Amino acid sequence: MLVRRTLLGAGLAIPALSACAAITERTPDWLPRATTPDFLRRDTTLPRDPHSHARPEEARVKHVSLDLTADFERKVLHGTATLDIERRADADRIFLDVDGLLIKSVRTNVGEPTWRETRRRTDMGSALEIPLWPGANQIVIEYETSPQAGALQWLEPAQTASGKHFLFSQGQAILTRTWIPTQDSPGIRQTYDARITVPRDLKAVMSADMGPRRGRRVRGGRRFRFRMDQPIPPYLIALAVGDIQFRRIGRRSGVYAEPSVIDAAANEFVDLERMIDAAEDLYGGYRWGRYDVLVLPPSFPYGGMENPKLTFATPTILAGDRSLVSLIAHELAHSWSGNLVTNALWSDFWLNEGFTNYFEGRITEALYGEDLAAMQNVLAWADIQAAIAAGPADSTRLHLPGERGAEDYVAAIAYDKGALFLRTIEAAIGRDRMDRYLRAYFDRNAFQPMTTERFLEDFRYHVVRGDEALEQSLQLDAWAHEPGLPSNAVEPRATGFEEVAHFVNDFANAGSPPAAAPWENWGTLQRQRYLQTLPRALSQAQLDTLERAFGLNEIGNSEVLFDWLSLALRNRYEPAVAPTERFLTRMGRGKFVRPLYRAMMDQGDWGQPYARRIYAAARAGYHPIVQGQVDRIVTPGS
């Protein structure tokens, strides 16, 4: 889901993060206490991040203080970043990650060193090398971003619901360096504060504790203040600016959105507080204070982004019937897996997403029942099988060896195979034991980075405890390091899909009309399962019958519409072209955008002209991440 970056260097060690010592919050009494063995206490090093120029074993960023102004005319942020650093006694320089930043000046608390920017790898930006004189522990960098900064999307008024400018950031995986000069590695956790000045008619929000919502009037606009006291990986520093309103949902939750969207968003997310309660019942207290959701304009490239305190979400989940809010359960679960305990390297991305998918399923089950969670698992199993069949085999490992990162992951592997691994463990050791372990795991490793090897060591010490029979039955190393699925993987079943299979078979083999299926009584997952399990090759007459029976070209649920359009385009169904064009020009969510363009391009002379025409009209509204991905689909070799 993220921009591929090639890699640099390996083998040096990163010291254990001590930033968590600054957290004043007392560990709640109800969290289980678990002794940590000496070997885990001593094993505090992590491998050097090959996606970063940083050398944190020498000098590292501990806190970032931003003072930035948003210039919508020039499409840049400009101002200063003040970095508090921690350094080894003999360290005489620090290396930061920057990509496309215009550095105007650099000074430290003991002088103005002669800094230099060196190009190491084109696809991971530059190393900003700053000499450190004795006593230097703070750096002030005056800079501005590029209008082409990969983390920032500047929307014109015509691209927003409110008719006003909008800006949002998206830093995962290594794009934060395009708007903040810092050490851009998920293992180097940092606290931050910010002063953001924006035009007077707009509002700024960030992934942090927020000052007064109206901001302070200053010359040329309004200034908003923010503070994040918990150390977070830099990809989670997030900013949005626009005509944004707030609606309270619960005692610690609410929603932000443009004025014309706020009512629909508040109605869709009415269960926010219940989700937080359910998550806490499972794996311990929510440690971030508030949990709010910002619904972004349609060009947001992902379903959601788990920025602490403020999830960024796509408007494509506003189905009107709360049928797609499992996405919010997923982003909330990241408050434990990903934000609290974070993959130290992007080659272990599954530690963020697989754990979160497992946790999401448990929240779904607690709030909406076992069968809904089971149906999600069945759909995920199908995605895993498709990923394994598509290959190559090396891409189906959980831990990606070598110099690969988040962009190299297949979503069905990082998310779904990772969650299936944890469900397999749960089946072997029992749910109660699994829950006790995970609650203690999040407590033991809170505000710390994690690698696959450290997770396996932790699990073996606290759960396996030398039980050879259990070790063999779990196949831990095969799950973590081998391609495909180990032999102990069990295909899930869902009673809610049994009826669906009956009607798919009747339509495909007996020729019964699709209208015989109880479509109106089915939920979103059953409708998806129906469309996903129909034969992939259908006649024009069959497609006509399906569309007339269910009004598929006009359906408002984005997940169901996507499944229908995917099927229709691969069968060269002309009536699906117009709804495809509407869909692709009204939103920019990569999960939908990429496969639909690919489906058209795969149809040669029939589909390629449609793909190129639609993309020519839609491209300007897509996020730069999605633009780059679709460029490679529609214009191979670009």
C-alpha positions in Angstrom: 0.0 0.0 0.0 3.0 2.2 0.3 5.6 3.7 -2.0 8.5 1.3 -2.5 11.9 2.5 -1.3 15.1 0.6 -2.0 17.3 0.1 1.0 20.6 1.0 2.5 23.0 -0.6 5.0 22.3 -3.1 7.7 23.9 -4.7 10.7 24.4 -1.8 13.1 22.3 -1.7 16.3 19.7 0.8 17.6 19.6 1.2 21.3 16.4 0.5 23.2 14.1 3.5 23.2 14.2 5.2 26.5 11.5 7.8 25.6 8.9 5.8 27.4 10.6 6.7 30.6 9.2 10.2 30.1 5.7 8.9 30.3 4.2 10.0 33.6 1.1 8.0 33.4 1.1 5.2 36.0 0.6 1.7 34.7 -3.0 0.8 35.7 -3.2 -1.7 38.6 -5.4 -4.0 36.6 -2.7 -4.7 33.9 -1.1 -8.1 34.5 2.4 -8.0 35.8 4.8 -10.3 34.0 8.4 -10.7 34.9 10.8 -10.2 32.0 13.8 -12.6 31.7 17.3 -11.1 31.8 18.0 -12.1 28.2 15.1 -10.0 27.0 16.1 -7.1 29.2 19.6 -7.2 27.8 18.5 -7.8 24.2 17.8 -4.1 23.6 19.4 -3.7 20.2 17.6 -3.6 16.9 19.0 -3.8 13.4 19.7 -0.6 11.5 16.7 0.5 9.4 17.7 0.2 5.8 15.0 2.7 4.8 16.6 5.5 6.8 19.9 7.4 6.8 19.7 7.8 10.6 22.4 6.5 12.8 20.5 6.6 16.1 23.2 4.5 17.9 25.3 7.7 17.7 22.7 10.5 18.0 18.9 10.4 17.8 15.9 12.7 17.7 13.8 12.6 20.9 11.4 15.5 20.3 10.2 17.5 17.4 8.8 21.0 17.8 7.1 22.4 14.6 6.3 26.0 13.8 4.8 26.0 10.3 2.6 28.1 8.1 0.4 26.5 5.4 0.7 28.5 2.1 -2.1 27.3 -0.2 -1.1 29.5 -3.0 2.4 28.1 -3.3 1.4 24.6 -1.9 4.1 24.6 0.7 4.6 24.5 4.4 7.3 26.8 5.7 8.8 27.5 9.1 11.0 25.7 11.5 11.5 22.3 13.1 13.3 22.3 16.4 14.8 18.9 17.3 15.8 17.8 20.8 18.5 15.2 20.4 20.2 12.6 22.6 23.8 11.7 21.6 26.6 9.4 22.5 29.5 11.3 24.3 31.8 10.9 21.3 29.2 11.5 18.6 30.3 14.5 16.4 27.3 14.5 13.9 23.7 13.5 13.4 22.1 12.2 10.3 18.5 13.1 9.5 16.2 12.0 6.6 15.0 14.7 4.2 13.4 14.4 0.8 12.7 17.4 -1.4 12.9 19.9 1.5 14.4 23.4 0.9 16.7 23.8 3.8 17.3 27.5 4.5 19.4 27.4 7.7 20.6 25.1 10.4 21.7 26.1 13.9 22.2 24.4 17.2 22.1 25.7 20.7 25.9 26.2 20.6 26.3 27.7 17.1 25.6 27.4 13.4 27.4 24.3 11.9 28.2 23.8 8.3 25.6 21.2 7.3 25.4 19.3 4.1 22.8 17.3 2.2 24.1 14.1 0.6 22.2 12.0 -1.9 22.4 8.4 -0.9 19.5 6.6 -2.6 17.1 8.5 -4.9 14.1 6.7 -3.7 14.7 7.3 0.0 15.7 11.0 -0.2 18.8 12.5 1.2 20.8 12.4 4.4 21.0 15.7 6.1 24.4 15.6 7.9 24.8 18.1 10.8 28.0 18.4 12.8 27.5 18.4 16.5 29.9 20.5 18.7 30.3 19.8 22.4 27.1 20.6 24.3 24.9 20.6 21.2 21.6 19.0 22.1 19.1 21.0 20.1 18.9 21.8 16.4 16.7 24.4 14.7 16.1 23.9 11.0 14.4 26.6 8.9 12.9 25.0 5.8 10.0 24.7 3.4 8.4 21.7 1.7 8.2 21.2 -2.0 4.8 21.5 -3.8 5.4 17.9 -4.9 6.0 16.6 -1.3 4.9 13.0 -1.3 3.3 13.1 2.1 1.1 16.2 1.4 -1.9 16.6 -0.8 -3.1 20.1 -1.5 -6.7 20.1 -2.7 -8.3 23.0 -4.6 -11.8 24.2 -3.6 -13.4 22.3 -6.5 -12.0 19.1 -5.0 -13.7 19.4 -1.6 -17.3 19.2 -0.4 -17.0 22.6 1.3 -15.6 24.5 -1.7 -12.6 25.5 0.3 -8.9 24.5 0.2 -7.9 21.4 2.0 -4.5 19.8 3.0 -3.7 16.5 4.6 -0.6 14.5 5.2 0.1 10.8 4.9 3.5 9.8 6.2 3.4 6.0 6.2 5.8 4.4 5.4 8.7 6.8 4.8 7.1 10.0 3.5 7.3 12.0 6.7 10.8 13.1 5.6 9.1 15.0 2.7 7.5 17.5 5.2 9.6 17.2 8.4 13.4 16.9 8.7 13.8 14.2 11.3 14.9 10.5 11.6 12.2 8.9 9.7 12.3 5.3 11.0 9.4 3.5 12.9 11.9 2.4 15.6 12.9 5.9 16.5 10.0 7.1 18.5 9.6 10.8 19.1 7.3 13.2 21.0 6.2 16.4 19.3 4.5 19.7 19.6 3.4 22.1 16.9 2.2 25.6 16.1 0.4 25.5 12.7 -0.8 28.8 11.1 -3.5 28.5 8.4 -5.8 30.8 6.5 -8.5 32.4 8.7 -11.4 30.5 7.3 -9.8 27.1 7.8 -9.0 24.9 10.8 -6.0 22.7 11.6 -6.1 19.3 13.3 -3.3 16.9 14.2 -2.6 13.5 15.7 -2.0 15.0 19.1 -3.7 16.8 22.0 -5.3 19.9 20.6 -5.4 23.4 21.9 -8.5 25.6 21.6 -10.5 24.4 18.6 -11.0 27.9 17.2 -7.3 28.6 17.3 -5.8 32.0 17.9 -6.1 34.9 15.5 -2.8 36.0 14.2 -1.6 38.2 11.4 -2.6 36.5 8.2 -4.7 33.7 9.6 -5.3 31.5 12.7 -2.7 29.6 14.7 -3.5 26.2 16.2 -1.4 24.4 18.9 -0.8 20.7 19.5 1.1 18.5 21.8 1.9 14.7 21.8 3.6 13.6 25.0 3.7 9.9 24.2 6.6 8.9 22.0 5.4 7.8 18.5 7.0 6.7 15.3 7.4 9.6 13.0 5.0 8.2 10.3 2.2 8.9 12.8 2.8 12.6 12.9 -0.2 13.8 10.9 -1.8 17.1 9.9 -5.0 18.2 8.2 -6.2 21.7 7.3 -9.6 22.5 5.9 -13.2 23.7 6.6 -13.6 21.1 9.4 -16.4 20.8 12.0 -16.5 18.6 15.1 -19.3 16.5 16.4 -19.1 14.8 19.8 -20.0 11.1 19.9 -19.1 10.0 23.4 -17.2 11.1 26.5 -13.9 10.7 24.8 -14.8 10.3 21.1 -16.0 12.4 18.2 -15.9 13.0 14.5 -14.4 15.8 12.4 -15.6 16.4 8.8 -16.5 19.0 6.3 -19.9 20.7 7.1 -21.9 18.9 4.5 -20.5 15.5 5.6 -20.5 15.9 9.4 -24.1 14.6 10.0 -23.6 11.5 8.0 -20.3 10.8 9.6 -21.7 11.3 13.2 -24.5 8.9 12.3 -22.2 6.3 10.9 -19.8 6.3 13.8 -22.4 6.2 16.6 -20.7 3.0 18.1 -17.3 4.6 18.6 -17.5 4.6 22.4 -18.7 1.0 22.5 -15.8 0.0 20.3 -13.3 1.7 22.7 -15.0 -0.1 25.7 -14.8 -3.4 23.9 -11.2 -3.0 23.0 -10.3 -2.1 26.6 -12.1 -5.1 27.9 -9.9 -7.3 25.7 -6.4 -5.8 25.9 -6.3 -3.1 28.5 -6.7 0.6 28.9 -6.7 3.0 26.0 -3.6 5.1 26.6 -4.1 8.0 24.2 -6.8 10.1 25.9 -9.3 10.8 23.1 -10.2 8.8 20.0 -11.6 10.9 17.2 -12.1 10.3 13.5 -11.5 12.7 10.7 -13.4 12.0 7.5 -11.2 13.3 4.7 -12.2 14.3 1.1 -12.5 11.5 -1.4 -8.9 11.6 -2.6 -7.6 10.1 0.6 -5.7 7.1 -0.7 -6.4 4.5 2.0 -9.4 3.2 3.9 -8.1 4.6 7.1 -4.8 5.7 8.8 -4.4 5.1 12.5 -2.9 8.4 13.5 -2.9 8.5 17.3 -5.9 10.3 18.8 -7.2 11.1 15.4 -7.9 8.4 12.8 -8.0 9.6 9.2 -10.8 7.9 7.3 -12.1 7.7 3.7 -15.6 8.9 3.0 -16.2 5.6 1.1 -17.1 4.0 4.4 -20.1 6.3 4.8 -22.6 3.7 3.5 -25.5 5.2 5.4 -26.3 1.9 7.2 -23.1 1.5 9.4 -22.2 -1.6 7.4 -18.6 -0.7 6.8 -17.5 0.6 10.2 -15.3 -2.5 10.8 -12.7 -0.2 9.2 -12.9 2.0 12.3 -12.6 -1.0 14.6 -9.4 -1.8 12.7 -8.0 1.7 13.1 -8.9 1.8 16.8 -7.2 -1.6 17.3 -4.0 0.1 16.0 -4.0 2.1 19.2 -2.5 -1.0 20.7 -0.9 -2.9 17.8 1.0 -0.5 15.7 0.9 2.7 17.7 1.7 1.3 21.1 3.9 -1.6 20.0 5.3 -0.8 16.5 7.2 -2.7 13.9 10.8 -1.6 14.2 11.4 -2.2 10.6 9.1 -2.2 7.6 10.1 -5.7 6.8 8.0 -6.7 9.8 4.9 -4.7 8.8 2.8 -7.8 9.6 3.4 -7.1 13.3 1.3 -3.9 12.9 -1.3 -5.1 10.5 -1.7 -8.8 11.3 -2.1 -8.2 15.0 -4.5 -5.4 14.2 -6.7 -7.5 11.9 -6.9 -10.2 14.7 -7.8 -7.5 17.2 -10.4 -6.0 14.8 -12.1 -9.4 14.5 -12.3 -9.7 18.3 -13.9 -6.2 18.6 -16.4 -7.2 15.8 -17.3 -10.4 17.5 -17.8 -8.7 20.8 -20.1 -6.0 19.4 -21.8 -7.7 16.4 -21.6 -11.4 17.0 -19.5 -14.4 16.1 -20.9 -15.1 12.7 -20.1 -11.6 11.3 -16.5 -12.1 12.5 -16.5 -15.5 11.0 -17.6 -14.2 7.6 -14.8 -11.6 7.7 -12.4 -14.5 8.3 -13.8 -16.5 5.4 -13.4 -13.5 3.0 -9.8 -13.1 4.3 -9.0 -16.8 3.7 -10.1 -16.3 0.0 -7.8 -13.3 -0.3 -4.9 -15.3 1.2 -5.4 -18.1 -1.3 -5.5 -15.6 -4.2 -2.3 -14.0 -3.0 -0.6 -17.4 -2.7 -1.8 -18.4 -6.2 -0.6 -15.1 -7.7 2.9 -15.5 -6.2 5.8 -15.2 -6.2 6.2 -17.4 -3.2 8.8 -15.1 -1.6 6.1 -12.4 -1.3 3.9 -14.7 0.9 6.2 -14.7 3.9 5.2 -12.7 7.0 8.8 -11.5 7.7 10.3 -10.2 4.5 14.0 -11.0 4.4 16.6 -8.7 3.0 16.1 -5.1 2.2 12.4 -5.0 1.6 9.7 -3.0 3.2 6.0 -2.2 3.5 5.6 -1.5 -0.2 6.7 -5.1 -0.9 4.0 -6.7 1.2 0.9 -8.2 -0.3 -2.0 -6.9 1.8 -3.6 -10.3 2.2 -0.3 -11.6 3.7 0.5 -8.7 6.1 -3.1 -8.3 7.2 -4.8 -11.6 6.7 -2.1 -14.3 7.0 -0.8 -12.4 10.0 -4.2 -12.5 11.7 -4.7 -16.2 10.7 -1.4 -16.9 12.5 -2.7 -15.4 15.7 -6.0 -17.2 15.4 -4.1 -20.5 14.9 -2.2 -19.8 18.1 -5.5 -19.0 19.8 -7.0 -22.3 18.7 -4.0 -24.2 20.0 -3.6 -22.6 23.5 -7.2 -21.4 24.1 -8.7 -18.0 24.0 -8.2 -17.2 27.7 -4.5 -17.9 27.6 -4.2 -16.0 24.3 -5.9 -12.9 25.8 -3.8 -13.0 28.9 -0.7 -13.2 26.8 -1.7 -10.3 24.4 -2.7 -8.0 27.2 0.6 -8.6 28.9 2.5 -8.3 25.6 1.0 -4.8 25.0 1.9 -3.8 28.5 5.4 -5.1 28.5 6.3 -3.6 25.2 4.3 -0.3 25.4 5.8 2.6 23.4 8.5 0.3 22.1 9.5 -1.1 18.7 9.2 -4.9 17.9 10.7 -7.3 15.4 9.5 -10.7 14.4 12.4 -12.4 16.3 11.7 -10.5 19.5 8.0 -11.4 19.3 8.9 -15.1 18.8 11.3 -14.9 21.8 8.7 -13.2 23.9 6.0 -15.7 23.0 8.2 -18.7 23.6 9.4 -17.4 27.0 5.9 -16.5 28.3 3.7 -19.1 26.6 5.6 -22.1 25.1 8.1 -22.3 28.1 9.9 -25.3 26.7 6.9 -27.4 25.8 8.2 -29.3 22.8 4.9 -30.7 21.8 3.3 -27.2 21.8 6.3 -25.8 19.9 5.9 -28.4 17.2 2.2 -28.0 16.9 2.3 -24.2 16.5 5.0 -24.2 13.8 6.0 -20.6 14.8 9.0 -20.4 12.5 7.2 -21.7 9.5 4.4 -19.1 10.0 6.9 -16.3 10.4 9.5 -17.1 7.8 8.2 -19.6 5.3 6.1 -18.8 2.2 2.5 -19.9 1.9 0.5 -21.4 4.7 1.8 -24.0 7.2 0.0 -27.4 7.5 -1.8 -26.3 10.7 -3.7 -23.5 9.0 -7.4 -24.3 9.1 -9.9 -22.8 6.6 -12.6 -20.9 8.5 -16.3 -21.5 8.1 -19.3 -19.1 8.5 -22.9 -20.2 8.7 -23.9 -16.9 7.2 -22.4 -17.9 3.9 -24.0 -21.3 3.6 -27.2 -19.8 2.2 -25.1 -17.6 -0.2 -23.4 -20.7 -1.6 -26.8 -22.3 -2.4 -27.9 -19.3 -4.4 -24.6 -18.9 -6.3 -24.8 -22.6 -7.3 -28.4 -22.2 -8.4 -27.6 -19.3 -10.6 -24.4 -20.7 -12.0 -25.5 -24.3 -12.6 -29.2 -24.4 -12.6 -29.9 -21.1 -14.3 -32.3 -19.9 -11.6 -32.8 -16.1 -11.7 -30.6 -14.1 -9.3 -33.8 -12.4 -8.0 -34.5 -15.6 -6.2 -31.7 -14.8 -3.8 -32.7 -12.9 -0.6 -30.5 -9.9 -1.5 -32.5 -7.4 0.5 -32.1 -9.5 3.7 -28.3 -10.0 3.3 -25.7 -7.9 4.9 -22.7 -6.4 3.1 -20.4 -9.4 3.6 -23.0 -11.8 2.2 -23.5 -9.6 -0.8 -19.7 -9.5 -1.3 -19.5 -13.2 -1.0 -22.2 -13.7 -3.6 -20.5 -11.5 -6.1 -17.0 -12.9 -5.3 -18.0 -16.5 -5.7 -20.0 -16.3 -8.9 -18.2 -17.8 -11.9 -15.6 -15.4 -13.2 -16.8 -15.8 -16.8 -20.4 -14.7 -17.3 -22.3 -13.9 -20.5 -23.7 -10.5 -21.2 -27.2 -11.9 -20.6 -26.2 -13.2 -17.2 -24.7 -9.8 -16.3 -27.8 -8.0 -17.5 -29.9 -10.3 -15.3 -27.7 -9.6 -12.2 -27.7 -5.9 -12.7 -31.5 -5.6 -13.2 -32.1 -7.9 -10.2 -30.0 -5.9 -7.7 -29.5 -2.5 -9.2 -25.7 -3.0 -9.0 -24.6 -0.1 -11.2 -26.3 2.3 -8.8 -25.5 0.6 -5.4 -24.3 3.0 -2.8 -22.1 0.6 -0.8 -18.5 1.0 -2.1 -17.3 -2.5 -1.2 -20.2 -4.2 -3.0 -20.0 -1.8 -6.0 -16.3 -2.5 -6.3 -16.9 -6.3 -6.4 -19.6 -5.8 -9.0 -17.5 -3.6 -11.2 -14.5 -5.9 -11.0 -16.6 -8.8 -12.2 -18.3 -6.8 -14.9 -15.2 -5.2 -16.4 -13.4 -8.5 -16.7 -16.4 -9.7 -18.8 -16.3 -6.5 -21.0 -19.7 -5.5 -19.8 -20.4 -2.1 -21.5 -23.1 -0.9 -19.1 -20.6 -1.0 -16.3 -18.2 1.5 -17.9 -20.3 4.6 -16.9 -20.6 3.6 -13.2 -16.9 2.8 -13.2 -16.1 6.3 -14.5 -18.3 7.9 -11.8 -16.7 5.8 -9.1 -13.1 6.4 -10.2 -13.6 10.2 -10.6 -15.3 10.6 -7.2 -12.9 8.9 -4.9 -9.2 8.0 -4.8 -9.0 5.1 -2.4 -6.1 2.9 -3.8 -7.8 -0.4 -2.8 -10.5 0.3 -5.3 -8.7 2.5 -7.9 -5.7 0.2 -8.7 -7.7 -3.0 -9.4 -10.3 -1.3 -11.5 -7.7 0.3 -13.8 -5.9 -3.0 -14.0 -9.1 -4.8 -14.9 -9.7 -2.4 -17.8 -6.1 -2.5 -19.0 -6.2 -6.3 -19.0 -9.0 -6.2 -21.5 -6.8 -5.0 -24.3 -8.4 -3.0 -27.1 -11.8 -3.0 -25.3 -10.7 -1.7 -21.9 -7.5 0.2 -22.4 -9.1 3.2 -24.1 -11.6 3.5 -21.2 -8.8 3.3 -18.6 -6.8 6.0 -20.3 -9.7 8.3 -20.8 -11.0 7.9 -17.3 -7.5 8.3 -15.8 -6.9 11.5 -17.8 -9.9 13.0 -16.1 -9.4 11.6 -12.6 -5.6 11.7 -12.1 -5.4 15.3 -10.8 -7.8 14.3 -7.9 -5.7 11.4 -6.7 -3.1 11.4 -4.0 0.5 11.3 -5.3 0.9 7.8 -3.9 -2.0 6.6 -6.0 -1.0 8.6 -9.0 2.4 6.8 -9.0 0.8 3.4 -8.7 -1.8 3.9 -11.4 0.8 5.5 -13.7 2.6 2.2 -13.7 -0.7 0.4 -14.6 -2.0 2.6 -17.3 1.3 3.6 -18.8 3.7 0.7 -18.2 7.3 1.7 -17.9 6.4 5.1 -16.6 
